[in-house]
Amino acid sequence: MKTIIFKVDLTNDEDGRWSAAIPALPGCSSWGYSKEEALANIRDAAEAYLEDMRDAEGSIPNIPSAIHVIDEPAVAVSV
């Protein structure tokens, strides 16, 4: 098992909710009523995204835009 750390784009929407997206995983996005909830939800979304990728392709391809040391919002996903 390995752990991949993904940069997360967090946005505070006008309605007060937080949107979260992982640029390295096109279409992988979620939201929450707080930053913490949005990060937890995007972690779950990323795990499902990578599991679907593994099921479809037999493995998870190398994701070059995944990062290891950051100073921004991020989630770690074990695969």
mmJSON file of the N, C-alpha and C atoms, coordinates in Angstrom:
{"data_MODEL":{"atom_site":{
"group_PDB":["ATOM","ATOM","ATOM","ATOM","ATOM","ATOM","ATOM","ATOM","ATOM","ATOM","ATOM","ATOM","ATOM","ATOM","ATOM","ATOM","ATOM","ATOM","ATOM","ATOM","ATOM","ATOM","ATOM","ATOM","ATOM","ATOM","ATOM","ATOM","ATOM","ATOM","ATOM","ATOM","ATOM","ATOM","ATOM","ATOM","ATOM","ATOM","ATOM","ATOM","ATOM","ATOM","ATOM","ATOM","ATOM","ATOM","ATOM","ATOM","ATOM","ATOM","ATOM","ATOM","ATOM","ATOM","ATOM","ATOM","ATOM","ATOM","ATOM","ATOM","ATOM","ATOM","ATOM","ATOM","ATOM","ATOM","ATOM","ATOM","ATOM","ATOM","ATOM","ATOM","ATOM","ATOM","ATOM","ATOM","ATOM","ATOM","ATOM","ATOM","ATOM","ATOM","ATOM","ATOM","ATOM","ATOM","ATOM","ATOM","ATOM","ATOM","ATOM","ATOM","ATOM","ATOM","ATOM","ATOM","ATOM","ATOM","ATOM","ATOM","ATOM","ATOM","ATOM","ATOM","ATOM","ATOM","ATOM","ATOM","ATOM","ATOM","ATOM","ATOM","ATOM","ATOM","ATOM","ATOM","ATOM","ATOM","ATOM","ATOM","ATOM","ATOM","ATOM","ATOM","ATOM","ATOM","ATOM","ATOM","ATOM","ATOM","ATOM","ATOM","ATOM","ATOM","ATOM","ATOM","ATOM","ATOM","ATOM","ATOM","ATOM","ATOM","ATOM","ATOM","ATOM","ATOM","ATOM","ATOM","ATOM","ATOM","ATOM","ATOM","ATOM","ATOM","ATOM","ATOM","ATOM","ATOM","ATOM","ATOM","ATOM","ATOM","ATOM","ATOM","ATOM","ATOM","ATOM","ATOM","ATOM","ATOM","ATOM","ATOM","ATOM","ATOM","ATOM","ATOM","ATOM","ATOM","ATOM","ATOM","ATOM","ATOM","ATOM","ATOM","ATOM","ATOM","ATOM","ATOM","ATOM","ATOM","ATOM","ATOM","ATOM","ATOM","ATOM","ATOM","ATOM","ATOM","ATOM","ATOM","ATOM","ATOM","ATOM","ATOM","ATOM","ATOM","ATOM","ATOM","ATOM","ATOM","ATOM","ATOM","ATOM","ATOM","ATOM","ATOM","ATOM","ATOM","ATOM","ATOM","ATOM","ATOM","ATOM","ATOM","ATOM","ATOM","ATOM","ATOM","ATOM","ATOM","ATOM","ATOM","ATOM","ATOM","ATOM","ATOM","ATOM"],
"id":[1,2,3,4,5,6,7,8,9,10,11,12,13,14,15,16,17,18,19,20,21,22,23,24,25,26,27,28,29,30,31,32,33,34,35,36,37,38,39,40,41,42,43,44,45,46,47,48,49,50,51,52,53,54,55,56,57,58,59,60,61,62,63,64,65,66,67,68,69,70,71,72,73,74,75,76,77,78,79,80,81,82,83,84,85,86,87,88,89,90,91,92,93,94,95,96,97,98,99,100,101,102,103,104,105,106,107,108,109,110,111,112,113,114,115,116,117,118,119,120,121,122,123,124,125,126,127,128,129,130,131,132,133,134,135,136,137,138,139,140,141,142,143,144,145,146,147,148,149,150,151,152,153,154,155,156,157,158,159,160,161,162,163,164,165,166,167,168,169,170,171,172,173,174,175,176,177,178,179,180,181,182,183,184,185,186,187,188,189,190,191,192,193,194,195,196,197,198,199,200,201,202,203,204,205,206,207,208,209,210,211,212,213,214,215,216,217,218,219,220,221,222,223,224,225,226,227,228,229,230,231,232,233,234,235,236,237],
"type_symbol":["N","C","C","N","C","C","N","C","C","N","C","C","N","C","C","N","C","C","N","C","C","N","C","C","N","C","C","N","C","C","N","C","C","N","C","C","N","C","C","N","C","C","N","C","C","N","C","C","N","C","C","N","C","C","N","C","C","N","C","C","N","C","C","N","C","C","N","C","C","N","C","C","N","C","C","N","C","C","N","C","C","N","C","C","N","C","C","N","C","C","N","C","C","N","C","C","N","C","C","N","C","C","N","C","C","N","C","C","N","C","C","N","C","C","N","C","C","N","C","C","N","C","C","N","C","C","N","C","C","N","C","C","N","C","C","N","C","C","N","C","C","N","C","C","N","C","C","N","C","C","N","C","C","N","C","C","N","C","C","N","C","C","N","C","C","N","C","C","N","C","C","N","C","C","N","C","C","N","C","C","N","C","C","N","C","C","N","C","C","N","C","C","N","C","C","N","C","C","N","C","C","N","C","C","N","C","C","N","C","C","N","C","C","N","C","C","N","C","C","N","C","C","N","C","C","N","C","C","N","C","C","N","C","C","N","C","C"],
"label_atom_id":["N","CA","C","N","CA","C","N","CA","C","N","CA","C","N","CA","C","N","CA","C","N","CA","C","N","CA","C","N","CA","C","N","CA","C","N","CA","C","N","CA","C","N","CA","C","N","CA","C","N","CA","C","N","CA","C","N","CA","C","N","CA","C","N","CA","C","N","CA","C","N","CA","C","N","CA","C","N","CA","C","N","CA","C","N","CA","C","N","CA","C","N","CA","C","N","CA","C","N","CA","C","N","CA","C","N","CA","C","N","CA","C","N","CA","C","N","CA","C","N","CA","C","N","CA","C","N","CA","C","N","CA","C","N","CA","C","N","CA","C","N","CA","C","N","CA","C","N","CA","C","N","CA","C","N","CA","C","N","CA","C","N","CA","C","N","CA","C","N","CA","C","N","CA","C","N","CA","C","N","CA","C","N","CA","C","N","CA","C","N","CA","C","N","CA","C","N","CA","C","N","CA","C","N","CA","C","N","CA","C","N","CA","C","N","CA","C","N","CA","C","N","CA","C","N","CA","C","N","CA","C","N","CA","C","N","CA","C","N","CA","C","N","CA","C","N","CA","C","N","CA","C","N","CA","C","N","CA","C","N","CA","C","N","CA","C","N","CA","C","N","CA","C","N","CA","C"],
"label_alt_id":[null,null,null,null,null,null,null,null,null,null,null,null,null,null,null,null,null,null,null,null,null,null,null,null,null,null,null,null,null,null,null,null,null,null,null,null,null,null,null,null,null,null,null,null,null,null,null,null,null,null,null,null,null,null,null,null,null,null,null,null,null,null,null,null,null,null,null,null,null,null,null,null,null,null,null,null,null,null,null,null,null,null,null,null,null,null,null,null,null,null,null,null,null,null,null,null,null,null,null,null,null,null,null,null,null,null,null,null,null,null,null,null,null,null,null,null,null,null,null,null,null,null,null,null,null,null,null,null,null,null,null,null,null,null,null,null,null,null,null,null,null,null,null,null,null,null,null,null,null,null,null,null,null,null,null,null,null,null,null,null,null,null,null,null,null,null,null,null,null,null,null,null,null,null,null,null,null,null,null,null,null,null,null,null,null,null,null,null,null,null,null,null,null,null,null,null,null,null,null,null,null,null,null,null,null,null,null,null,null,null,null,null,null,null,null,null,null,null,null,null,null,null,null,null,null,null,null,null,null,null,null,null,null,null,null,null,null],
"label_comp_id":["MET","MET","MET","LYS","LYS","LYS","THR","THR","THR","ILE","ILE","ILE","ILE","ILE","ILE","PHE","PHE","PHE","LYS","LYS","LYS","VAL","VAL","VAL","ASP","ASP","ASP","LEU","LEU","LEU","THR","THR","THR","ASN","ASN","ASN","ASP","ASP","ASP","GLU","GLU","GLU","ASP","ASP","ASP","GLY","GLY","GLY","ARG","ARG","ARG","TRP","TRP","TRP","SER","SER","SER","ALA","ALA","ALA","ALA","ALA","ALA","ILE","ILE","ILE","PRO","PRO","PRO","ALA","ALA","ALA","LEU","LEU","LEU","PRO","PRO","PRO","GLY","GLY","GLY","CYS","CYS","CYS","SER","SER","SER","SER","SER","SER","TRP","TRP","TRP","GLY","GLY","GLY","TYR","TYR","TYR","SER","SER","SER","LYS","LYS","LYS","GLU","GLU","GLU","GLU","GLU","GLU","ALA","ALA","ALA","LEU","LEU","LEU","ALA","ALA","ALA","ASN","ASN","ASN","ILE","ILE","ILE","ARG","ARG","ARG","ASP","ASP","ASP","ALA","ALA","ALA","ALA","ALA","ALA","GLU","GLU","GLU","ALA","ALA","ALA","TYR","TYR","TYR","LEU","LEU","LEU","GLU","GLU","GLU","ASP","ASP","ASP","MET","MET","MET","ARG","ARG","ARG","ASP","ASP","ASP","ALA","ALA","ALA","GLU","GLU","GLU","GLY","GLY","GLY","SER","SER","SER","ILE","ILE","ILE","PRO","PRO","PRO","ASN","ASN","ASN","ILE","ILE","ILE","PRO","PRO","PRO","SER","SER","SER","ALA","ALA","ALA","ILE","ILE","ILE","HIS","HIS","HIS","VAL","VAL","VAL","ILE","ILE","ILE","ASP","ASP","ASP","GLU","GLU","GLU","PRO","PRO","PRO","ALA","ALA","ALA","VAL","VAL","VAL","ALA","ALA","ALA","VAL","VAL","VAL","SER","SER","SER","VAL","VAL","VAL"],
"label_asym_id":["A","A","A","A","A","A","A","A","A","A","A","A","A","A","A","A","A","A","A","A","A","A","A","A","A","A","A","A","A","A","A","A","A","A","A","A","A","A","A","A","A","A","A","A","A","A","A","A","A","A","A","A","A","A","A","A","A","A","A","A","A","A","A","A","A","A","A","A","A","A","A","A","A","A","A","A","A","A","A","A","A","A","A","A","A","A","A","A","A","A","A","A","A","A","A","A","A","A","A","A","A","A","A","A","A","A","A","A","A","A","A","A","A","A","A","A","A","A","A","A","A","A","A","A","A","A","A","A","A","A","A","A","A","A","A","A","A","A","A","A","A","A","A","A","A","A","A","A","A","A","A","A","A","A","A","A","A","A","A","A","A","A","A","A","A","A","A","A","A","A","A","A","A","A","A","A","A","A","A","A","A","A","A","A","A","A","A","A","A","A","A","A","A","A","A","A","A","A","A","A","A","A","A","A","A","A","A","A","A","A","A","A","A","A","A","A","A","A","A","A","A","A","A","A","A","A","A","A","A","A","A","A","A","A","A","A","A"],
"label_entity_id":["1","1","1","1","1","1","1","1","1","1","1","1","1","1","1","1","1","1","1","1","1","1","1","1","1","1","1","1","1","1","1","1","1","1","1","1","1","1","1","1","1","1","1","1","1","1","1","1","1","1","1","1","1","1","1","1","1","1","1","1","1","1","1","1","1","1","1","1","1","1","1","1","1","1","1","1","1","1","1","1","1","1","1","1","1","1","1","1","1","1","1","1","1","1","1","1","1","1","1","1","1","1","1","1","1","1","1","1","1","1","1","1","1","1","1","1","1","1","1","1","1","1","1","1","1","1","1","1","1","1","1","1","1","1","1","1","1","1","1","1","1","1","1","1","1","1","1","1","1","1","1","1","1","1","1","1","1","1","1","1","1","1","1","1","1","1","1","1","1","1","1","1","1","1","1","1","1","1","1","1","1","1","1","1","1","1","1","1","1","1","1","1","1","1","1","1","1","1","1","1","1","1","1","1","1","1","1","1","1","1","1","1","1","1","1","1","1","1","1","1","1","1","1","1","1","1","1","1","1","1","1","1","1","1","1","1","1"],
"label_seq_id":[1,1,1,2,2,2,3,3,3,4,4,4,5,5,5,6,6,6,7,7,7,8,8,8,9,9,9,10,10,10,11,11,11,12,12,12,13,13,13,14,14,14,15,15,15,16,16,16,17,17,17,18,18,18,19,19,19,20,20,20,21,21,21,22,22,22,23,23,23,24,24,24,25,25,25,26,26,26,27,27,27,28,28,28,29,29,29,30,30,30,31,31,31,32,32,32,33,33,33,34,34,34,35,35,35,36,36,36,37,37,37,38,38,38,39,39,39,40,40,40,41,41,41,42,42,42,43,43,43,44,44,44,45,45,45,46,46,46,47,47,47,48,48,48,49,49,49,50,50,50,51,51,51,52,52,52,53,53,53,54,54,54,55,55,55,56,56,56,57,57,57,58,58,58,59,59,59,60,60,60,61,61,61,62,62,62,63,63,63,64,64,64,65,65,65,66,66,66,67,67,67,68,68,68,69,69,69,70,70,70,71,71,71,72,72,72,73,73,73,74,74,74,75,75,75,76,76,76,77,77,77,78,78,78,79,79,79],
"pdbx_PDB_ins_code":[null,null,null,null,null,null,null,null,null,null,null,null,null,null,null,null,null,null,null,null,null,null,null,null,null,null,null,null,null,null,null,null,null,null,null,null,null,null,null,null,null,null,null,null,null,null,null,null,null,null,null,null,null,null,null,null,null,null,null,null,null,null,null,null,null,null,null,null,null,null,null,null,null,null,null,null,null,null,null,null,null,null,null,null,null,null,null,null,null,null,null,null,null,null,null,null,null,null,null,null,null,null,null,null,null,null,null,null,null,null,null,null,null,null,null,null,null,null,null,null,null,null,null,null,null,null,null,null,null,null,null,null,null,null,null,null,null,null,null,null,null,null,null,null,null,null,null,null,null,null,null,null,null,null,null,null,null,null,null,null,null,null,null,null,null,null,null,null,null,null,null,null,null,null,null,null,null,null,null,null,null,null,null,null,null,null,null,null,null,null,null,null,null,null,null,null,null,null,null,null,null,null,null,null,null,null,null,null,null,null,null,null,null,null,null,null,null,null,null,null,null,null,null,null,null,null,null,null,null,null,null,null,null,null,null,null,null],
"Cartn_x":[0.845,0.0,0.889,0.481,1.217,0.257,0.794,-0.006,0.384,-0.626,-0.424,-1.022,-0.295,-0.815,-1.191,-2.426,-2.94,-3.186,-2.814,-3.18,-4.683,-5.311,-6.753,-7.016,-7.85,-8.319,-9.579,-9.525,-10.667,-11.209,-12.526,-13.171,-14.333,-14.401,-15.545,-16.607,-17.698,-18.75,-19.595,-20.343,-21.167,-22.211,-22.663,-23.687,-23.086,-21.761,-21.099,-20.516,-20.88,-20.319,-18.916,-18.157,-16.803,-16.776,-16.231,-16.033,-14.595,-14.405,-13.066,-12.899,-11.738,-11.431,-9.959,-9.652,-8.275,-7.89,-7.057,-6.695,-6.039,-5.306,-4.62,-5.592,-6.832,-7.849,-9.038,-9.016,-10.065,-11.471,-12.316,-13.685,-13.885,-12.815,-12.914,-13.15,-14.399,-14.743,-15.791,-15.947,-16.921,-17.141,-17.862,-18.11,-18.432,-18.5,-18.892,-19.318,-19.941,-20.375,-19.222,-18.097,-16.892,-15.69,-14.524,-13.301,-13.013,-13.149,-12.842,-13.75,-15.044,-15.984,-15.676,-15.345,-15.005,-13.761,-12.746,-11.535,-11.818,-12.646,-13.006,-13.768,-14.677,-15.473,-14.632,-13.665,-12.833,-11.883,-11.466,-10.647,-11.45,-12.707,-13.572,-13.775,-13.974,-14.172,-12.924,-11.749,-10.49,-10.286,-10.607,-10.474,-11.374,-12.613,-13.54,-13.054,-12.548,-12.027,-10.896,-9.936,-8.782,-9.179,-10.143,-10.625,-11.283,-12.081,-12.693,-11.624,-10.588,-9.497,-8.775,-8.525,-7.85,-8.724,-10.031,-10.935,-10.993,-10.983,-11.088,-9.783,-8.654,-7.369,-6.47,-6.882,-6.075,-5.031,-4.728,-3.788,-4.011,-3.366,-3.447,-2.223,-2.437,-1.279,-0.5,0.733,1.537,0.851,0.707,0.05,1.123,1.742,2.896,2.567,1.326,1.012,0.632,0.673,0.506,1.771,1.615,2.743,3.02,4.187,4.574,4.801,5.312,5.535,4.817,3.931,3.084,2.892,2.404,2.042,0.667,-0.252,-1.596,-2.547,-3.855,-4.777,-4.488,-4.575,-4.299,-4.948,-5.073,-5.522,-4.573,-4.387,-3.585,-4.535,-4.296,-5.156,-4.296,-4.673,-3.969,-4.606,-3.768,-4.273,-3.606],
"Cartn_y":[-1.173,0.0,1.235,2.256,3.51,4.65,5.748,6.934,8.022,8.621,9.728,10.972,12.069,13.34,14.207,14.681,15.509,16.933,17.892,19.289,19.4,20.166,20.388,21.874,22.199,23.575,23.741,24.616,24.893,26.276,26.375,27.656,27.84,29.007,29.337,29.956,29.237,29.685,30.783,31.499,32.608,32.157,30.918,30.423,29.909,30.06,29.662,28.266,27.453,26.108,26.187,25.102,25.009,23.98,24.372,23.457,22.969,21.7,21.11,20.329,20.462,19.733,19.347,18.225,17.772,17.915,18.915,19.145,17.942,17.122,15.966,14.857,14.922,13.921,14.635,14.813,15.577,15.08,16.017,15.688,15.265,15.145,14.729,15.972,16.122,17.291,16.917,17.776,17.568,18.898,18.876,20.097,19.731,20.755,20.575,21.9,21.841,23.062,23.749,23.043,23.618,23.139,23.78,23.329,21.869,21.541,20.191,19.158,19.489,18.568,18.439,19.546,19.505,18.648,18.773,17.965,16.481,16.174,14.77,14.204,15.004,14.535,14.363,15.253,15.113,13.927,13.618,12.427,11.177,11.125,9.992,9.916,11.067,11.101,10.622,11.02,10.605,9.103,8.561,7.12,6.364,6.814,6.174,6.331,7.507,7.785,6.814,6.68,5.808,4.333,3.962,2.583,2.246,3.175,2.976,2.876,3.714,3.689,2.337,1.852,0.565,-0.565,-0.526,-1.553,-1.53,-0.347,-0.219,-0.547,-0.174,-0.295,-1.381,-1.972,-3.015,-2.494,-1.213,-0.588,0.915,1.579,3.038,3.57,4.357,4.874,5.894,6.134,7.158,8.504,9.247,10.558,11.605,12.135,13.02,14.304,14.757,16.01,15.814,14.558,14.332,14.833,15.357,16.003,15.376,15.651,15.033,16.035,17.195,18.206,19.463,19.954,21.056,22.069,23.215,24.249,24.784,23.903,24.263,23.172,23.385,22.304,21.072,19.908,18.664,17.509,16.391,15.152,14.033,13.087,11.896,10.75,10.009,8.887,7.641,6.601,5.327,4.465,3.867,3.031,1.681],
"Cartn_z":[0.0,0.0,0.0,-0.71,-0.695,-0.413,0.032,0.314,-0.662,-1.26,-2.196,-1.564,-1.617,-1.101,-2.286,-2.267,-3.352,-2.883,-3.718,-3.484,-3.662,-2.788,-2.847,-3.047,-4.022,-4.193,-3.354,-2.351,-1.477,-1.773,-1.889,-2.169,-1.212,-0.582,0.258,-0.645,-0.86,-1.762,-1.121,-1.957,-1.474,-0.46,-0.549,0.375,1.69,1.863,3.093,3.067,2.068,1.963,1.376,1.543,1.025,-0.099,-1.239,-2.361,-2.336,-2.685,-2.714,-4.008,-4.627,-5.856,-5.843,-6.488,-6.628,-8.093,-8.42,-9.824,-10.506,-9.751,-10.33,-10.723,-10.233,-10.542,-11.186,-12.5,-13.18,-12.83,-12.419,-12.075,-10.635,-9.876,-8.473,-7.62,-7.161,-6.364,-5.329,-4.33,-3.282,-2.586,-1.48,-0.716,0.726,1.579,2.966,3.557,4.731,5.41,6.135,6.285,6.888,6.074,6.301,5.631,5.978,7.242,7.697,7.032,6.933,6.289,4.801,4.143,2.714,2.486,3.358,3.213,3.456,4.447,4.698,3.502,2.944,1.806,0.546,0.319,-0.881,-0.717,0.501,0.728,0.35,0.792,0.431,-1.08,-1.709,-3.161,-3.89,-3.407,-4.036,-3.886,-2.716,-2.52,-3.49,-3.658,-4.594,-6.036,-6.37,-7.714,-8.044,-7.115,-7.352,-7.351,-6.536,-6.539,-7.884,-8.402,-9.723,-10.807,-10.702,-11.666,-11.622,-10.416,-10.258,-10.824,-10.569,-11.083,-12.606,-13.204,-14.657,-15.372,-14.777,-15.452,-14.861,-13.769,-13.148,-12.184,-12.244,-11.322,-11.357,-10.441,-10.42,-11.141,-12.203,-12.934,-12.101,-12.506,-11.856,-12.055,-11.0,-11.064,-10.776,-11.818,-11.612,-10.868,-10.917,-10.244,-8.781,-8.295,-6.863,-6.178,-4.985,-4.336,-2.98,-2.43,-1.175,-0.05,-0.318,0.712,0.263,1.103,0.677,1.799,1.435,2.387,2.011,1.664,1.254,1.706,1.588,1.94,1.096,1.731,1.013,1.745,1.06,1.677,1.289,2.202,1.928,1.683,0.609,0.233,0.144,0.869,0.798,-0.263,-1.105,-2.207,-2.181],
"occupancy":[1.0,1.0,1.0,1.0,1.0,1.0,1.0,1.0,1.0,1.0,1.0,1.0,1.0,1.0,1.0,1.0,1.0,1.0,1.0,1.0,1.0,1.0,1.0,1.0,1.0,1.0,1.0,1.0,1.0,1.0,1.0,1.0,1.0,1.0,1.0,1.0,1.0,1.0,1.0,1.0,1.0,1.0,1.0,1.0,1.0,1.0,1.0,1.0,1.0,1.0,1.0,1.0,1.0,1.0,1.0,1.0,1.0,1.0,1.0,1.0,1.0,1.0,1.0,1.0,1.0,1.0,1.0,1.0,1.0,1.0,1.0,1.0,1.0,1.0,1.0,1.0,1.0,1.0,1.0,1.0,1.0,1.0,1.0,1.0,1.0,1.0,1.0,1.0,1.0,1.0,1.0,1.0,1.0,1.0,1.0,1.0,1.0,1.0,1.0,1.0,1.0,1.0,1.0,1.0,1.0,1.0,1.0,1.0,1.0,1.0,1.0,1.0,1.0,1.0,1.0,1.0,1.0,1.0,1.0,1.0,1.0,1.0,1.0,1.0,1.0,1.0,1.0,1.0,1.0,1.0,1.0,1.0,1.0,1.0,1.0,1.0,1.0,1.0,1.0,1.0,1.0,1.0,1.0,1.0,1.0,1.0,1.0,1.0,1.0,1.0,1.0,1.0,1.0,1.0,1.0,1.0,1.0,1.0,1.0,1.0,1.0,1.0,1.0,1.0,1.0,1.0,1.0,1.0,1.0,1.0,1.0,1.0,1.0,1.0,1.0,1.0,1.0,1.0,1.0,1.0,1.0,1.0,1.0,1.0,1.0,1.0,1.0,1.0,1.0,1.0,1.0,1.0,1.0,1.0,1.0,1.0,1.0,1.0,1.0,1.0,1.0,1.0,1.0,1.0,1.0,1.0,1.0,1.0,1.0,1.0,1.0,1.0,1.0,1.0,1.0,1.0,1.0,1.0,1.0,1.0,1.0,1.0,1.0,1.0,1.0,1.0,1.0,1.0,1.0,1.0,1.0,1.0,1.0,1.0,1.0,1.0,1.0],
"B_iso_or_equiv":[0.0,0.0,0.0,0.0,0.0,0.0,0.0,0.0,0.0,0.0,0.0,0.0,0.0,0.0,0.0,0.0,0.0,0.0,0.0,0.0,0.0,0.0,0.0,0.0,0.0,0.0,0.0,0.0,0.0,0.0,0.0,0.0,0.0,0.0,0.0,0.0,0.0,0.0,0.0,0.0,0.0,0.0,0.0,0.0,0.0,0.0,0.0,0.0,0.0,0.0,0.0,0.0,0.0,0.0,0.0,0.0,0.0,0.0,0.0,0.0,0.0,0.0,0.0,0.0,0.0,0.0,0.0,0.0,0.0,0.0,0.0,0.0,0.0,0.0,0.0,0.0,0.0,0.0,0.0,0.0,0.0,0.0,0.0,0.0,0.0,0.0,0.0,0.0,0.0,0.0,0.0,0.0,0.0,0.0,0.0,0.0,0.0,0.0,0.0,0.0,0.0,0.0,0.0,0.0,0.0,0.0,0.0,0.0,0.0,0.0,0.0,0.0,0.0,0.0,0.0,0.0,0.0,0.0,0.0,0.0,0.0,0.0,0.0,0.0,0.0,0.0,0.0,0.0,0.0,0.0,0.0,0.0,0.0,0.0,0.0,0.0,0.0,0.0,0.0,0.0,0.0,0.0,0.0,0.0,0.0,0.0,0.0,0.0,0.0,0.0,0.0,0.0,0.0,0.0,0.0,0.0,0.0,0.0,0.0,0.0,0.0,0.0,0.0,0.0,0.0,0.0,0.0,0.0,0.0,0.0,0.0,0.0,0.0,0.0,0.0,0.0,0.0,0.0,0.0,0.0,0.0,0.0,0.0,0.0,0.0,0.0,0.0,0.0,0.0,0.0,0.0,0.0,0.0,0.0,0.0,0.0,0.0,0.0,0.0,0.0,0.0,0.0,0.0,0.0,0.0,0.0,0.0,0.0,0.0,0.0,0.0,0.0,0.0,0.0,0.0,0.0,0.0,0.0,0.0,0.0,0.0,0.0,0.0,0.0,0.0,0.0,0.0,0.0,0.0,0.0,0.0,0.0,0.0,0.0,0.0,0.0,0.0],
"pdbx_formal_charge":[null,null,null,null,null,null,null,null,null,null,null,null,null,null,null,null,null,null,null,null,null,null,null,null,null,null,null,null,null,null,null,null,null,null,null,null,null,null,null,null,null,null,null,null,null,null,null,null,null,null,null,null,null,null,null,null,null,null,null,null,null,null,null,null,null,null,null,null,null,null,null,null,null,null,null,null,null,null,null,null,null,null,null,null,null,null,null,null,null,null,null,null,null,null,null,null,null,null,null,null,null,null,null,null,null,null,null,null,null,null,null,null,null,null,null,null,null,null,null,null,null,null,null,null,null,null,null,null,null,null,null,null,null,null,null,null,null,null,null,null,null,null,null,null,null,null,null,null,null,null,null,null,null,null,null,null,null,null,null,null,null,null,null,null,null,null,null,null,null,null,null,null,null,null,null,null,null,null,null,null,null,null,null,null,null,null,null,null,null,null,null,null,null,null,null,null,null,null,null,null,null,null,null,null,null,null,null,null,null,null,null,null,null,null,null,null,null,null,null,null,null,null,null,null,null,null,null,null,null,null,null,null,null,null,null,null,null],
"auth_seq_id":[1,1,1,2,2,2,3,3,3,4,4,4,5,5,5,6,6,6,7,7,7,8,8,8,9,9,9,10,10,10,11,11,11,12,12,12,13,13,13,14,14,14,15,15,15,16,16,16,17,17,17,18,18,18,19,19,19,20,20,20,21,21,21,22,22,22,23,23,23,24,24,24,25,25,25,26,26,26,27,27,27,28,28,28,29,29,29,30,30,30,31,31,31,32,32,32,33,33,33,34,34,34,35,35,35,36,36,36,37,37,37,38,38,38,39,39,39,40,40,40,41,41,41,42,42,42,43,43,43,44,44,44,45,45,45,46,46,46,47,47,47,48,48,48,49,49,49,50,50,50,51,51,51,52,52,52,53,53,53,54,54,54,55,55,55,56,56,56,57,57,57,58,58,58,59,59,59,60,60,60,61,61,61,62,62,62,63,63,63,64,64,64,65,65,65,66,66,66,67,67,67,68,68,68,69,69,69,70,70,70,71,71,71,72,72,72,73,73,73,74,74,74,75,75,75,76,76,76,77,77,77,78,78,78,79,79,79],
"auth_comp_id":["MET","MET","MET","LYS","LYS","LYS","THR","THR","THR","ILE","ILE","ILE","ILE","ILE","ILE","PHE","PHE","PHE","LYS","LYS","LYS","VAL","VAL","VAL","ASP","ASP","ASP","LEU","LEU","LEU","THR","THR","THR","ASN","ASN","ASN","ASP","ASP","ASP","GLU","GLU","GLU","ASP","ASP","ASP","GLY","GLY","GLY","ARG","ARG","ARG","TRP","TRP","TRP","SER","SER","SER","ALA","ALA","ALA","ALA","ALA","ALA","ILE","ILE","ILE","PRO","PRO","PRO","ALA","ALA","ALA","LEU","LEU","LEU","PRO","PRO","PRO","GLY","GLY","GLY","CYS","CYS","CYS","SER","SER","SER","SER","SER","SER","TRP","TRP","TRP","GLY","GLY","GLY","TYR","TYR","TYR","SER","SER","SER","LYS","LYS","LYS","GLU","GLU","GLU","GLU","GLU","GLU","ALA","ALA","ALA","LEU","LEU","LEU","ALA","ALA","ALA","ASN","ASN","ASN","ILE","ILE","ILE","ARG","ARG","ARG","ASP","ASP","ASP","ALA","ALA","ALA","ALA","ALA","ALA","GLU","GLU","GLU","ALA","ALA","ALA","TYR","TYR","TYR","LEU","LEU","LEU","GLU","GLU","GLU","ASP","ASP","ASP","MET","MET","MET","ARG","ARG","ARG","ASP","ASP","ASP","ALA","ALA","ALA","GLU","GLU","GLU","GLY","GLY","GLY","SER","SER","SER","ILE","ILE","ILE","PRO","PRO","PRO","ASN","ASN","ASN","ILE","ILE","ILE","PRO","PRO","PRO","SER","SER","SER","ALA","ALA","ALA","ILE","ILE","ILE","HIS","HIS","HIS","VAL","VAL","VAL","ILE","ILE","ILE","ASP","ASP","ASP","GLU","GLU","GLU","PRO","PRO","PRO","ALA","ALA","ALA","VAL","VAL","VAL","ALA","ALA","ALA","VAL","VAL","VAL","SER","SER","SER","VAL","VAL","VAL"],
"auth_asym_id":["A","A","A","A","A","A","A","A","A","A","A","A","A","A","A","A","A","A","A","A","A","A","A","A","A","A","A","A","A","A","A","A","A","A","A","A","A","A","A","A","A","A","A","A","A","A","A","A","A","A","A","A","A","A","A","A","A","A","A","A","A","A","A","A","A","A","A","A","A","A","A","A","A","A","A","A","A","A","A","A","A","A","A","A","A","A","A","A","A","A","A","A","A","A","A","A","A","A","A","A","A","A","A","A","A","A","A","A","A","A","A","A","A","A","A","A","A","A","A","A","A","A","A","A","A","A","A","A","A","A","A","A","A","A","A","A","A","A","A","A","A","A","A","A","A","A","A","A","A","A","A","A","A","A","A","A","A","A","A","A","A","A","A","A","A","A","A","A","A","A","A","A","A","A","A","A","A","A","A","A","A","A","A","A","A","A","A","A","A","A","A","A","A","A","A","A","A","A","A","A","A","A","A","A","A","A","A","A","A","A","A","A","A","A","A","A","A","A","A","A","A","A","A","A","A","A","A","A","A","A","A","A","A","A","A","A","A"],
"auth_atom_id":["N","CA","C","N","CA","C","N","CA","C","N","CA","C","N","CA","C","N","CA","C","N","CA","C","N","CA","C","N","CA","C","N","CA","C","N","CA","C","N","CA","C","N","CA","C","N","CA","C","N","CA","C","N","CA","C","N","CA","C","N","CA","C","N","CA","C","N","CA","C","N","CA","C","N","CA","C","N","CA","C","N","CA","C","N","CA","C","N","CA","C","N","CA","C","N","CA","C","N","CA","C","N","CA","C","N","CA","C","N","CA","C","N","CA","C","N","CA","C","N","CA","C","N","CA","C","N","CA","C","N","CA","C","N","CA","C","N","CA","C","N","CA","C","N","CA","C","N","CA","C","N","CA","C","N","CA","C","N","CA","C","N","CA","C","N","CA","C","N","CA","C","N","CA","C","N","CA","C","N","CA","C","N","CA","C","N","CA","C","N","CA","C","N","CA","C","N","CA","C","N","CA","C","N","CA","C","N","CA","C","N","CA","C","N","CA","C","N","CA","C","N","CA","C","N","CA","C","N","CA","C","N","CA","C","N","CA","C","N","CA","C","N","CA","C","N","CA","C","N","CA","C","N","CA","C","N","CA","C","N","CA","C","N","CA","C","N","CA","C","N","CA","C","N","CA","C"],
"pdbx_PDB_model_num":[1,1,1,1,1,1,1,1,1,1,1,1,1,1,1,1,1,1,1,1,1,1,1,1,1,1,1,1,1,1,1,1,1,1,1,1,1,1,1,1,1,1,1,1,1,1,1,1,1,1,1,1,1,1,1,1,1,1,1,1,1,1,1,1,1,1,1,1,1,1,1,1,1,1,1,1,1,1,1,1,1,1,1,1,1,1,1,1,1,1,1,1,1,1,1,1,1,1,1,1,1,1,1,1,1,1,1,1,1,1,1,1,1,1,1,1,1,1,1,1,1,1,1,1,1,1,1,1,1,1,1,1,1,1,1,1,1,1,1,1,1,1,1,1,1,1,1,1,1,1,1,1,1,1,1,1,1,1,1,1,1,1,1,1,1,1,1,1,1,1,1,1,1,1,1,1,1,1,1,1,1,1,1,1,1,1,1,1,1,1,1,1,1,1,1,1,1,1,1,1,1,1,1,1,1,1,1,1,1,1,1,1,1,1,1,1,1,1,1,1,1,1,1,1,1,1,1,1,1,1,1,1,1,1,1,1,1]
}}}
